[in-house]
Amino acid sequence: MRGLIPDSFIDELLARVDIVDVIERRVPLKKAGREWTACCPFHDERTPSFYVSPAKQFFHCFGCGAHGSAIKFLMDYERLEFPDAVEELAQSVGLTVPREGARDERPREDKTDLYALLDASASWYQEQLPKNAEAQAYCKKRGLDADTIARFRLGWAPAGYDGVTKALGNTPRRMELLGEAGMVSTGERGSKYDRFRERLMFPILDRRGRVIAFGGRIIQKSGEGLPALDPAQDARKSDGPKYLNSPETPLFHKGRELFALWQVKQANANLQRIVVVEGYMDVIALHQAGLPIAVATLGTATTPEHTELLFRAAPDVVFCFDGDRAGRAAAWKALDAALPRLRDGRQAYFLFLPDGEDPDTLVRKEGKAGFEQRLKNATPLSDYFFDELARDVDMASLDGRARLAERARPLIARLPDGAFRDLMAQELEKRSGASARLQADPAARRAVQRPTTAQRSLVRSAIALLLAQPGVADQVEKPYRFLNLDKPGVGLLAELLDLVRSRPGINPATLVEHFAERPEYPSLQKLMAAAVVGEPEAQRIEFMDALRRMDEQAVALRRETLHAKMRSGPLADAEKAELRELLAARVRPVDAPD
């Protein structure tokens, strides 16, 4: 999980970042006593059950159970791997992630090599664009200026089957990486050749601005109005799909990525609206026209992952499609994916374009103001929802209204609990005359209450108190007499005490992260999330009392063990002396010096 990132760096990073700041950039938080709270970003709810503790540097949802450090939050919220989450946090506080050397002679094969290779590929394609007259003519015809070409890193994949391999190297390791990154394909006889040839290249960036894949467009299709090529050449250029995307790779999953989301976030500090269009050129045309709010899916229908990304970026999402049957089918899939994510404060709209038009042609005809007006007039999801469901229904008949109600009920039930869901149910009743009778999940509708501290063993209580306030370990001296107590968790408590004493000032989240790859990790996270009541001084007293009682139990257990052994036979001299000491002396306070 941690790869080659040293544990000491993870400790420093978690000590440097503030989890409240990390989460508040992504989720609106409200102060609640010593903690911060919000509606959980990982499940739909009306009553806030998501808590962030500045003292523990830890988050926990009492509804769905999500919990962890700032690193874990980024992994869950941004869907990042552990090294990527560490990298992003490190950048936010000006740290550079160090890497430990590999333990064997074989170099570690991590994603860093793939990112570097894809970035180098994008740079090479960029260098080829000015060298090709056809590509230059196409960019000019589409009205692309130099700034736009540079901002989107547009490039050109020249003819030939080994351009990328010659430019980037054809060593066995390079060829392996090129295949893994989706840059080369394998022929029937095992030969390798460039996947992209004679195409305008669109680099696809991840949420950190790194190249993870490409889209390639053939620039000459019949009827597109460019100067005619010779018939043989034109036939060759018409082979293959108009757009070709990279295949699924370790870095690229098309159902989870959006073209130009990086550029949108760079152009908008406070994004209120985002527009989803169907093609790369539509996106770029809108950006160049002064509307840097457009993104596109990557050759696939809108997925639930897409809608979550969109609503995280902006509260209002406009889905823009052709007005034909295919466009309306795509729009309904987008609506279906969006329904479970439309909690209060989020809104979706649908913009259907005139026949024969796309965002690129419209924004060039009507300008920024004209397209903005179309966006303002977009159909709200609620209107599109009911209009589409009633499209082939006779609303004048009882049977027709009943059919509408039966179609709409299960879909409305998928909406998150909240005002919008209630209003949609009311609208259904108004239109159909039938009660909504939504079949909602009772558990999802039930308000979540923070649990009180559950009854737990002395050992678990001591660990929970130590996690709440690691500084109390300074008052515990060795040897730990409670180690003689044969109970689960005793060894873990001793290990935690040693770790805290060796790392003065360690915060709770960092303490728990030391166990990230061990079986104790889930239990420690649950104890970290448990409600520990009382002021810091009261918690310290409770912790020391728990250790004292554990010591007393350990002494009593040892005394009983020696008594039982004495009844079955004579004790050794050392055991007799130990028993006399146990019988004669009271247990010293745990914070007394030995």
DRENLOKE-717508 format. One line per field, with one value per residue (C-alpha): residue number from 1; y, x, z. Coordinates in Angstrom, 3 decimals. Last residue first. Example, Ala and Ser with C-alpha at 12.3 -4.5 7.8 and 13.67 -1.06 7.14 Angstrom:
2
k = 2, 1
Y = -1.060, -4.500
X = 13.670, 12.300
Z = 7.140, 7.800
//
This chain:
594
k = 594, 593, 592, 591, 590, 589, 588, 587, 586, 585, 584, 583, 582, 581, 580, 579, 578, 577, 576, 575, 574, 573, 572, 571, 570, 569, 568, 567, 566, 565, 564, 563, 562, 561, 560, 559, 558, 557, 556, 555, 554, 553, 552, 551, 550, 549, 548, 547, 546, 545, 544, 543, 542, 541, 540, 539, 538, 537, 536, 535, 534, 533, 532, 531, 530, 529, 528, 527, 526, 525, 524, 523, 522, 521, 520, 519, 518, 517, 516, 515, 514, 513, 512, 511, 510, 509, 508, 507, 506, 505, 504, 503, 502, 501, 500, 499, 498, 497, 496, 495, 494, 493, 492, 491, 490, 489, 488, 487, 486, 485, 484, 483, 482, 481, 480, 479, 478, 477, 476, 475, 474, 473, 472, 471, 470, 469, 468, 467, 466, 465, 464, 463, 462, 461, 460, 459, 458, 457, 456, 455, 454, 453, 452, 451, 450, 449, 448, 447, 446, 445, 444, 443, 442, 441, 440, 439, 438, 437, 436, 435, 434, 433, 432, 431, 430, 429, 428, 427, 426, 425, 424, 423, 422, 421, 420, 419, 418, 417, 416, 415, 414, 413, 412, 411, 410, 409, 408, 407, 406, 405, 404, 403, 402, 401, 400, 399, 398, 397, 396, 395, 394, 393, 392, 391, 390, 389, 388, 387, 386, 385, 384, 383, 382, 381, 380, 379, 378, 377, 376, 375, 374, 373, 372, 371, 370, 369, 368, 367, 366, 365, 364, 363, 362, 361, 360, 359, 358, 357, 356, 355, 354, 353, 352, 351, 350, 349, 348, 347, 346, 345, 344, 343, 342, 341, 340, 339, 338, 337, 336, 335, 334, 333, 332, 331, 330, 329, 328, 327, 326, 325, 324, 323, 322, 321, 320, 319, 318, 317, 316, 315, 314, 313, 312, 311, 310, 309, 308, 307, 306, 305, 304, 303, 302, 301, 300, 299, 298, 297, 296, 295, 294, 293, 292, 291, 290, 289, 288, 287, 286, 285, 284, 283, 282, 281, 280, 279, 278, 277, 276, 275, 274, 273, 272, 271, 270, 269, 268, 267, 266, 265, 264, 263, 262, 261, 260, 259, 258, 257, 256, 255, 254, 253, 252, 251, 250, 249, 248, 247, 246, 245, 244, 243, 242, 241, 240, 239, 238, 237, 236, 235, 234, 233, 232, 231, 230, 229, 228, 227, 226, 225, 224, 223, 222, 221, 220, 219, 218, 217, 216, 215, 214, 213, 212, 211, 210, 209, 208, 207, 206, 205, 204, 203, 202, 201, 200, 199, 198, 197, 196, 195, 194, 193, 192, 191, 190, 189, 188, 187, 186, 185, 184, 183, 182, 181, 180, 179, 178, 177, 176, 175, 174, 173, 172, 171, 170, 169, 168, 167, 166, 165, 164, 163, 162, 161, 160, 159, 158, 157, 156, 155, 154, 153, 152, 151, 150, 149, 148, 147, 146, 145, 144, 143, 142, 141, 140, 139, 138, 137, 136, 135, 134, 133, 132, 131, 130, 129, 128, 127, 126, 125, 124, 123, 122, 121, 120, 119, 118, 117, 116, 115, 114, 113, 112, 111, 110, 109, 108, 107, 106, 105, 104, 103, 102, 101, 100, 99, 98, 97, 96, 95, 94, 93, 92, 91, 90, 89, 88, 87, 86, 85, 84, 83, 82, 81, 80, 79, 78, 77, 76, 75, 74, 73, 72, 71, 70, 69, 68, 67, 66, 65, 64, 63, 62, 61, 60, 59, 58, 57, 56, 55, 54, 53, 52, 51, 50, 49, 48, 47, 46, 45, 44, 43, 42, 41, 40, 39, 38, 37, 36, 35, 34, 33, 32, 31, 30, 29, 28, 27, 26, 25, 24, 23, 22, 21, 20, 19, 18, 17, 16, 15, 14, 13, 12, 11, 10, 9, 8, 7, 6, 5, 4, 3, 2, 1
Y = 2.613, 6.135, 6.598, 7.160, 3.722, 4.178, 1.452, -1.808, -2.537, -4.640, -7.604, -10.248, -9.420, -9.192, -12.546, -14.075, -12.763, -14.114, -17.518, -17.459, -16.695, -19.558, -22.025, -22.990, -26.373, -28.448, -28.519, -25.990, -23.735, -23.604, -22.414, -19.741, -18.592, -18.219, -16.418, -13.875, -13.390, -12.749, -10.322, -8.425, -8.252, -7.140, -4.403, -3.296, -3.184, -1.095, 1.330, 1.496, 2.329, 4.943, 6.577, 6.762, 8.132, 10.804, 11.822, 11.922, 14.164, 16.475, 16.606, 17.367, 14.525, 12.047, 9.748, 9.057, 6.199, 7.088, 6.307, 3.016, 2.108, 3.120, 1.059, -1.994, -1.569, -1.188, -4.174, -6.484, -4.541, -2.504, 0.826, 0.294, 3.376, 5.263, 5.015, 7.184, 9.674, 10.103, 10.527, 13.286, 12.725, 15.436, 13.376, 10.406, 7.756, 8.053, 7.727, 4.574, 2.966, 3.661, 2.245, -0.925, -1.355, -0.954, -3.468, -6.017, -5.690, -5.893, -9.235, -10.197, -12.098, -9.392, -9.606, -6.744, -4.578, -4.037, -1.809, -1.518, 1.345, 4.692, 6.176, 9.956, 10.701, 8.378, 11.019, 13.002, 10.607, 12.187, 10.625, 7.643, 7.107, 7.300, 4.690, 2.440, 2.690, 1.944, -1.061, -2.409, -1.745, -3.592, -1.772, -0.311, 1.853, 5.591, 7.267, 6.808, 9.842, 9.816, 9.052, 10.066, 7.196, 7.660, 5.471, 2.710, 2.741, 2.172, 3.974, 2.437, 5.644, 5.716, 8.615, 8.871, 8.959, 12.035, 11.603, 15.113, 16.451, 13.205, 13.142, 16.787, 16.014, 13.134, 15.421, 18.018, 15.493, 14.284, 17.844, 18.655, 15.766, 12.023, 11.191, 10.349, 6.644, 6.664, 9.122, 6.432, 3.705, 5.952, 7.391, 4.431, 3.310, 6.872, 7.434, 4.163, 5.208, 8.491, 6.603, 4.158, 6.995, 8.644, 12.223, 11.633, 9.317, 8.084, 7.891, 10.914, 10.795, 9.465, 11.966, 14.946, 13.930, 13.658, 16.559, 18.874, 17.674, 17.761, 21.446, 22.250, 24.595, 28.228, 29.659, 27.362, 28.581, 32.158, 31.297, 29.977, 33.277, 35.379, 33.379, 33.691, 32.797, 31.248, 30.096, 28.993, 27.056, 25.255, 23.999, 23.252, 20.963, 21.646, 19.469, 19.348, 21.931, 21.229, 19.705, 21.257, 19.265, 20.559, 19.102, 20.711, 20.108, 22.027, 19.249, 15.788, 14.909, 12.076, 9.111, 10.639, 11.480, 8.112, 7.796, 11.364, 10.696, 7.546, 9.594, 12.147, 9.437, 8.126, 11.697, 12.213, 8.931, 9.851, 13.273, 16.521, 16.358, 16.527, 19.021, 17.931, 21.004, 20.452, 22.902, 22.465, 22.399, 20.225, 17.643, 17.486, 16.614, 13.992, 12.289, 12.402, 10.785, 7.987, 7.269, 6.858, 9.120, 7.015, 6.238, 7.701, 9.740, 11.939, 15.608, 18.799, 22.423, 25.308, 27.392, 29.500, 32.309, 31.258, 29.290, 27.157, 26.543, 25.528, 23.215, 21.308, 20.943, 19.819, 17.041, 15.766, 15.008, 17.940, 18.180, 21.720, 22.831, 25.505, 27.234, 27.027, 29.165, 29.317, 28.678, 28.399, 25.725, 23.708, 23.747, 22.812, 19.783, 18.710, 18.905, 15.335, 13.532, 10.371, 7.563, 5.551, 5.959, 4.125, 5.292, 4.877, 1.067, 0.981, 0.894, 1.519, 4.904, 6.612, 6.621, 9.153, 9.048, 5.263, 3.382, 3.938, 7.323, 8.385, 5.496, 6.324, 9.971, 8.940, 6.711, 9.303, 12.227, 14.785, 17.295, 20.625, 20.544, 20.653, 17.915, 15.941, 12.871, 12.586, 14.216, 15.068, 11.591, 12.280, 10.804, 10.688, 10.169, 8.747, 9.489, 12.877, 14.513, 17.597, 16.505, 15.544, 13.377, 14.645, 13.368, 14.447, 15.267, 14.148, 15.029, 11.735, 10.316, 7.267, 6.357, 2.756, 2.702, -0.790, -3.933, -7.292, -10.382, -12.139, -11.030, -7.482, -5.908, -2.336, 0.562, 3.605, 1.850, 2.756, -0.901, -1.411, 1.642, 0.487, -2.946, -1.364, 0.930, -2.002, -4.054, -1.060, 0.715, 4.348, 7.361, 8.857, 5.602, 3.891, 6.816, 6.978, 3.207, 2.438, 5.324, 8.450, 11.276, 11.585, 15.300, 17.388, 19.388, 20.368, 21.632, 24.990, 25.088, 24.592, 27.062, 29.725, 29.202, 29.784, 27.106, 28.362, 24.933, 25.699, 26.857, 23.639, 21.635, 23.559, 22.964, 19.256, 19.112, 21.043, 18.755, 20.012, 22.382, 19.387, 17.112, 18.864, 18.552, 14.804, 14.537, 16.485, 14.260, 11.134, 12.514, 13.085, 9.544, 8.099, 10.132, 9.090, 5.448, 5.493, 7.028, 4.261, 1.822, -0.857, -1.120, -1.746, -5.331, -5.532, -6.040, -3.882, -0.862, 2.473, 4.640, 7.334, 10.898, 12.852, 16.534, 18.870, 22.248, 21.878, 21.257, 19.310, 16.800, 16.266, 15.497, 13.150, 11.288, 10.811, 9.597, 7.122, 5.697, 5.295, 8.040, 7.893, 11.650, 11.178, 7.770, 8.193, 11.857, 10.946, 8.130, 10.538, 13.088, 10.318, 7.748, 7.051, 5.859, 4.105, 4.721, 6.745, 7.581, 9.107, 9.599, 11.990, 12.158, 14.785, 13.686, 17.221, 18.686, 16.128, 15.890, 14.530, 13.161, 12.393, 15.386, 14.722, 14.573, 11.695, 10.314, 8.415, 9.146, 12.956, 12.768, 15.727, 17.971, 18.380, 20.081, 19.299, 21.084, 22.291, 21.816, 24.090, 23.612, 22.026, 22.469, 19.498, 19.713, 22.496, 21.842, 18.329, 19.330, 22.370, 20.299, 17.599, 20.088, 19.064, 19.180, 16.350, 14.081, 14.870, 14.361, 10.952, 9.890, 11.009, 8.859, 5.889, 6.108, 6.078, 3.017, 1.421, 2.497, 0.000
X = 10.494, 9.093, 5.429, 2.988, 1.403, 0.720, 2.449, 0.597, 0.365, 3.058, 2.957, 1.138, 2.850, 6.253, 5.770, 4.702, 7.820, 10.074, 8.408, 8.765, 12.470, 12.944, 11.167, 7.676, 6.761, 3.930, 0.305, -0.979, 2.051, 1.213, -2.307, -0.975, 1.558, -1.163, -3.452, -0.705, 0.004, -3.687, -3.964, -0.882, -2.189, -5.621, -4.036, -1.947, -5.073, -6.797, -3.894, -3.821, -7.549, -7.059, -4.283, -6.594, -9.533, -7.300, -5.986, -9.519, -10.648, -7.717, -8.584, -12.266, -14.756, -16.256, -14.510, -16.897, -15.533, -13.887, -10.384, -11.624, -13.058, -9.823, -7.796, -9.959, -9.558, -5.742, -5.034, -4.559, -1.474, -0.855, -2.128, -0.690, 1.534, -1.511, -3.092, -0.396, -0.498, -4.247, -3.814, -1.178, 2.484, 3.821, 6.716, 7.521, 9.400, 6.957, 4.016, 5.459, 6.261, 2.746, 1.219, 3.319, 2.248, -1.401, -0.954, 0.555, -2.408, -4.947, -6.460, -5.982, -3.311, -2.295, 1.443, 1.875, -0.048, 3.207, 4.523, 8.221, 8.418, 6.918, 3.586, 3.251, 4.505, 1.802, -0.804, 0.315, -1.529, -4.922, -7.841, -5.772, -4.630, -8.240, -9.324, -6.379, -7.200, -10.859, -9.938, -7.722, -10.299, -12.945, -15.774, -19.184, -20.138, -19.476, -22.590, -23.648, -24.064, -27.591, -28.528, -31.966, -33.757, -34.390, -31.519, -32.421, -36.016, -34.930, -37.528, -40.496, -42.274, -46.040, -46.356, -50.127, -51.994, -53.567, -51.150, -49.765, -50.281, -49.184, -46.049, -45.381, -45.702, -43.215, -40.816, -41.219, -40.388, -37.314, -36.130, -36.607, -34.506, -33.870, -31.618, -33.420, -33.795, -37.427, -38.151, -37.130, -39.215, -42.298, -42.016, -42.963, -45.868, -47.186, -46.976, -48.835, -51.557, -51.923, -52.326, -54.855, -56.929, -57.084, -56.286, -52.575, -52.439, -48.848, -46.220, -44.146, -45.331, -42.030, -40.102, -42.200, -41.978, -38.187, -37.518, -39.538, -37.812, -34.364, -34.697, -34.814, -32.068, -33.120, -30.125, -27.824, -29.371, -28.774, -25.135, -24.880, -26.063, -23.848, -20.712, -21.189, -24.262, -22.746, -19.413, -21.102, -23.653, -21.175, -19.021, -21.969, -23.499, -26.035, -27.638, -31.004, -31.369, -29.666, -31.189, -30.113, -30.860, -30.514, -29.291, -29.384, -27.468, -28.219, -30.324, -29.114, -29.206, -26.671, -29.072, -30.758, -27.624, -26.964, -30.591, -30.553, -27.369, -28.911, -31.975, -29.780, -28.021, -31.393, -32.428, -29.284, -29.765, -33.369, -32.447, -32.172, -28.396, -27.128, -26.010, -26.164, -26.091, -24.727, -25.334, -23.638, -20.136, -16.981, -18.235, -21.425, -19.491, -17.291, -20.348, -22.066, -19.097, -18.879, -22.588, -21.805, -22.593, -22.488, -19.102, -16.761, -14.831, -17.320, -16.976, -16.248, -17.341, -17.028, -14.352, -17.011, -14.984, -15.328, -12.055, -13.481, -16.686, -14.771, -12.496, -15.383, -17.223, -13.954, -13.541, -17.074, -20.327, -21.031, -21.315, -21.635, -20.483, -22.035, -21.057, -17.260, -15.422, -11.740, -12.598, -9.979, -7.810, -10.872, -12.159, -8.738, -8.544, -12.085, -11.047, -12.087, -13.888, -12.663, -14.333, -16.057, -13.005, -10.704, -7.152, -4.100, -3.773, -4.990, -8.347, -7.767, -6.712, -9.387, -10.051, -12.376, -13.551, -13.297, -11.025, -10.343, -11.287, -7.639, -6.851, -9.782, -8.666, -5.105, -6.265, -8.752, -6.232, -7.048, -9.829, -9.475, -11.385, -15.175, -16.094, -18.018, -15.797, -13.744, -10.358, -9.100, -9.090, -9.350, -7.194, -8.071, -5.254, -4.535, -3.225, -1.540, -1.151, -3.165, -3.881, -7.486, -6.388, -5.562, -6.630, -4.264, -6.086, -4.227, -5.133, -4.747, -2.455, -1.484, -2.396, -1.895, 1.726, 2.918, 4.170, 4.554, 3.094, 2.010, -1.609, -0.497, 0.083, -0.924, 1.165, 0.366, -1.977, 0.091, 0.869, 2.024, 4.276, 5.595, 6.575, 8.116, 10.176, 11.381, 12.333, 14.203, 12.347, 12.921, 10.657, 10.938, 11.470, 8.662, 6.312, 6.891, 6.833, 3.893, 3.941, 1.879, 2.142, 0.325, -0.393, -0.694, -3.040, -1.641, -5.062, -3.685, -1.170, -3.753, -6.050, -3.327, -2.323, -5.846, -8.294, -10.798, -11.882, -10.546, -7.237, -6.877, -7.660, -5.149, -2.425, -3.212, -3.047, 0.240, 2.043, 5.253, 3.514, 1.705, 4.747, 6.205, 2.894, 2.840, 6.309, 5.209, 2.152, 4.321, 6.743, 3.810, 2.617, 6.051, 6.468, 3.027, 3.762, 7.117, 5.549, 2.953, 5.267, 7.662, 10.282, 13.722, 14.995, 18.108, 16.175, 15.288, 14.316, 15.581, 13.292, 11.314, 10.908, 7.673, 8.429, 6.703, 5.130, 1.997, -0.502, 2.086, 2.428, -1.316, -1.428, 1.567, 0.176, -3.150, -1.288, 0.791, -2.378, -4.382, -6.882, -10.648, -10.922, -13.220, -12.057, -8.296, -8.467, -10.241, -7.771, -4.844, -6.543, -6.942, -9.706, -13.413, -16.379, -18.895, -21.996, -24.048, -21.678, -19.291, -15.762, -12.911, -9.526, -6.932, -7.550, -7.716, -9.124, -11.977, -14.150, -17.677, -20.086, -23.560, -25.402, -29.171, -30.480, -28.417, -26.903, -23.636, -19.926, -19.998, -21.539, -23.697, -21.407, -19.761, -16.797, -15.491, -14.778, -18.345, -20.070, -18.531, -20.004, -18.233, -18.786, -17.105, -14.183, -11.929, -13.368, -11.912, -8.256, -8.626, -10.242, -7.593, -4.823, -1.597, 1.867, 1.588, 0.049, 2.951, 5.624, 4.231, 3.897, 7.506, 8.704, 6.857, 9.071, 7.288, 8.465, 5.067, 2.685, 0.000
Z = 39.715, 39.498, 40.382, 37.486, 37.789, 41.502, 43.515, 44.089, 47.786, 49.355, 51.713, 49.663, 46.379, 48.076, 49.826, 46.501, 44.746, 47.503, 47.259, 43.463, 43.749, 46.235, 43.939, 44.964, 46.438, 44.950, 43.829, 46.373, 45.729, 41.999, 42.754, 45.144, 42.521, 39.875, 42.309, 43.090, 39.386, 38.675, 41.583, 40.410, 36.813, 38.036, 40.130, 37.144, 34.986, 37.647, 37.710, 33.885, 33.799, 36.509, 34.477, 31.457, 33.472, 35.024, 31.602, 30.171, 33.047, 32.342, 28.608, 29.295, 29.205, 26.760, 24.299, 21.377, 19.318, 15.999, 17.241, 18.658, 15.261, 13.530, 15.988, 15.287, 11.514, 11.822, 14.134, 11.117, 10.018, 6.881, 8.216, 11.730, 11.691, 10.344, 13.825, 15.408, 12.550, 13.036, 16.799, 16.607, 17.508, 19.845, 21.177, 18.895, 20.920, 23.819, 21.399, 19.821, 23.182, 24.472, 21.284, 21.615, 25.234, 24.273, 21.431, 23.827, 26.188, 23.354, 24.273, 27.950, 29.871, 32.347, 33.002, 30.525, 33.024, 34.913, 32.143, 32.981, 32.253, 33.134, 32.092, 32.403, 28.893, 27.516, 28.409, 25.334, 23.027, 23.839, 21.957, 20.845, 24.449, 25.649, 23.074, 24.007, 27.726, 27.103, 24.971, 27.752, 30.457, 28.459, 26.735, 27.504, 24.567, 24.497, 23.219, 19.659, 17.410, 16.064, 12.475, 11.285, 9.589, 5.889, 4.688, 7.144, 5.966, 2.348, 0.323, -1.415, -2.365, -1.979, -4.485, -4.053, -7.331, -8.945, -11.822, -12.328, -8.789, -7.137, -9.267, -8.403, -4.686, -5.014, -6.870, -4.107, -1.381, -3.267, -3.772, -0.072, 1.197, 1.215, -1.692, -4.943, -5.727, -4.555, -7.365, -9.853, -8.215, -8.196, -11.727, -13.896, -11.693, -11.428, -15.192, -15.829, -13.381, -15.243, -18.503, -17.086, -15.656, -19.058, -20.106, -19.488, -22.481, -22.160, -24.902, -23.770, -20.140, -18.770, -20.912, -19.811, -16.147, -16.047, -18.430, -16.202, -12.998, -14.598, -15.388, -19.129, -20.347, -20.919, -19.055, -21.056, -24.311, -23.190, -22.490, -26.048, -27.484, -25.229, -26.086, -29.819, -31.859, -34.977, -33.536, -30.320, -32.330, -34.594, -31.704, -29.403, -32.058, -34.774, -37.436, -35.717, -32.954, -29.606, -26.467, -23.150, -20.009, -16.437, -13.146, -9.702, -6.477, -3.264, -1.776, -2.764, -6.421, -6.315, -6.495, -9.583, -11.602, -13.252, -14.403, -15.692, -17.685, -19.144, -20.078, -21.857, -23.882, -25.069, -25.907, -27.972, -29.829, -30.646, -32.006, -30.001, -29.762, -26.195, -23.520, -19.871, -17.629, -14.097, -11.234, -7.830, -9.352, -9.229, -6.731, -8.756, -11.897, -10.265, -8.763, -12.150, -13.878, -11.301, -11.806, -15.532, -18.496, -21.654, -23.151, -25.742, -23.227, -21.425, -22.172, -20.225, -20.590, -18.109, -19.831, -21.612, -23.196, -26.836, -26.602, -23.810, -25.764, -28.893, -26.881, -25.346, -28.653, -30.278, -27.707, -28.232, -26.412, -24.122, -20.326, -18.959, -15.497, -13.320, -10.065, -10.288, -7.752, -8.737, -12.371, -15.144, -13.509, -12.544, -16.109, -17.520, -15.218, -16.102, -19.761, -20.747, -17.952, -16.256, -14.289, -17.005, -19.209, -16.823, -17.453, -15.229, -15.010, -18.633, -20.428, -24.130, -25.477, -27.517, -31.254, -32.832, -36.454, -36.331, -38.708, -42.378, -43.824, -44.091, -46.426, -48.678, -48.843, -49.737, -52.547, -53.818, -53.886, -51.260, -51.600, -49.807, -46.509, -46.546, -44.132, -46.771, -46.695, -43.533, -43.108, -39.627, -38.079, -34.374, -31.584, -27.909, -25.481, -22.027, -18.518, -18.958, -15.534, -14.574, -11.002, -11.660, -14.603, -18.065, -21.488, -24.266, -27.535, -30.659, -34.238, -36.077, -38.735, -36.670, -33.093, -31.905, -32.987, -33.954, -32.221, -33.995, -32.325, -35.493, -35.187, -34.481, -31.056, -30.294, -29.040, -26.905, -24.473, -21.389, -20.671, -24.258, -24.149, -20.754, -22.103, -25.183, -22.951, -20.807, -23.881, -25.347, -28.135, -27.246, -26.975, -30.466, -32.348, -30.425, -30.961, -34.720, -35.262, -37.543, -39.946, -40.481, -37.974, -34.640, -34.256, -31.135, -28.943, -25.539, -24.389, -23.259, -26.146, -28.884, -27.134, -26.941, -30.576, -31.866, -32.996, -35.567, -36.780, -40.265, -38.755, -36.779, -39.930, -42.011, -39.414, -39.350, -43.135, -43.227, -40.776, -39.123, -36.714, -35.120, -34.738, -31.680, -29.846, -30.551, -28.982, -25.897, -25.467, -25.738, -23.123, -20.775, -21.432, -20.646, -17.453, -16.188, -17.010, -15.217, -12.099, -12.152, -10.445, -11.639, -8.893, -10.339, -10.068, -7.903, -4.699, -1.735, -3.811, -2.562, -0.437, -2.148, -0.925, -1.453, -1.824, 0.636, -0.119, 2.005, -0.804, -2.796, 0.048, 0.194, -3.536, -3.378, -0.370, -2.179, -5.268, -3.242, -1.565, -4.780, -5.506, -5.716, -5.004, -2.000, -0.770, -1.278, -0.258, 2.984, 3.683, 3.423, 5.706, 8.284, 8.625, 8.731, 6.680, 8.946, 6.808, 9.288, 12.129, 9.620, 10.926, 10.236, 11.984, 12.854, 16.469, 17.858, 14.631, 14.712, 11.613, 11.942, 9.320, 10.725, 9.308, 9.065, 5.475, 4.135, 0.958, 1.304, 0.901, 1.092, 4.603, 5.536, 7.515, 10.922, 12.544, 16.008, 19.277, 19.558, 16.207, 13.591, 10.118, 7.158, 3.402, 1.632, -0.822, 0.418, 3.888, 3.864, 3.511, 5.808, 8.555, 8.095, 8.852, 7.130, 8.748, 11.291, 8.672, 6.341, 8.984, 9.947, 6.291, 5.795, 8.699, 7.238, 4.137, 0.760, -1.212, -1.721, 1.029, 0.000
//
